[in-house]
């Protein structure tokens, strides 16, 4: 999954209609509602403010809304764009100023998809990395090799008594590989907590 690093706004024109896409990071439904209110207030005279949001590390909280556009031509299209790009904790609001030319259902779908895609393409995004704590205890003789193995990881705590006890903050995707390497490196003597 990916998250948005900062809000972004883009604008496209299709057959005299203006589509303004706002992509905003949010961490809760309340933040999404607040962002929607803010954008709706900014563009109070717009014809439509269609949106979709996705929230949560598993992207299980989501909503989309057509705001008066024909059903399935705006909100779901924006949602699909966010989902296709594996984004979470984000709201995308596409504001439309009607230009006098009807686009038809297919034209609306393409327009809202293009507007949302433009915003996503312009956005600064980063991968969401989950971390876990890895606490290890081992004999002093392995200190140099262990520290070399885990040099790229963040050391959280250390304790030197009869054995060396270290705690690291490790991406969960690397935990099992590190455990196997530590067992191999210490000839099976490492204690992993």
C-alpha positions, -999 to +999 in steps of 0.1 A: +000+000+000+010+036-006+003+069+011+002+105-001+030+126+013+013+160+006-019+174-008-020+180-046-044+198-069-046+194-107-069+208-133-079+196-167-104+209-193-126+186-214-151+200-238-153+233-219-159+216-186-132+222-159-123+193-137-102+201-106-089+171-087-078+175-051-059+145-036-056+150+002-040+127+028-065+117+056-063+093+085-100+090+094-135+094+081-137+127+100-106+140+083-121+129+049-153+148+057-134+179+068-113+178+036-145+175+015-161+204+034-130+225+028-129+218-009-166+222-013-164+256+004-135+267-018-154+257-049-189+266-036-201+275-071-191+242-088-216+220-105-204+188-088-179+178-061-176+140-067-153+120-044-139+088-031-118+080+000-100+050+011-088+047+047-069+021+068-038-001+064-060-028+047-080-002+028-112-016+043-129+018+049-140+034+017-167+055+002-175+071-032-202+096-042-214+109-076-229+142-063-256+144-089-237+130-118-253+099-134-249+068-113-215+050-116-199+078-137-178+096-111-174+084-075-167+047-084-144+058-112-123+079-087-123+050-063-110+026-090-082+050-097-072+051-060-075+014-057-055+006-089-027+027-075-028+009-041-034+042-022-049+044+013-055+071+038-065+095+010-095+113-004-098+124-040-124+151-047-130+160-083-148+193-087-166+199-120-175+232-135-200+224-163-190+240-196-222+237-215-215+205-235-229+172-222-203+145-222-225+114-219-220+086-195-188+073-213-174+108-216-180+114-179-163+082-169-132+091-190-132+127-177-133+117-140-108+089-145-084+113-163-089+140-136-082+115-108-052+100-127-037+134-133-037+141-095-023+107-087+005+111-113+014+146-099+014+134-063+043+125-041+036+091-027+055+066-006+052+030+003+037+022+038+062+001+056+051-018+087+076-023+114+080-048+143+104-051+172+131-077+170+148-084+204+178-107+203+202-120+229+235-136+221+271-142+232+296-113+230+317-132+204+290-126+178+286-089+184+305-076+154+288-100+129+253-093+143+259-055+142+272-058+106+241-079+096+217-054+111+236-022+103+209-008+081+182-012+107+173+011+136+187+000+170+161+008+196+178-005+228+209-023+239+220-040+271+254-055+278+254-079+308+264-116+307+251-116+271+244-089+246+207-080+243+197-057+214+164-045+201+159-033+166+130-018+146+127-040+115+103-039+085+080-068+090+088-081+056+124-087+067+119-103+101+119-139+091+150-136+069+168-119+097+158-146+122+172-173+098+204-153+093+209-147+130+203-184+138+229-194+111+254-167+122+253-177+159+252-214+152+217-216+167+226-199+200+208-167+196+177-161+217+150-143+197+122-126+218 
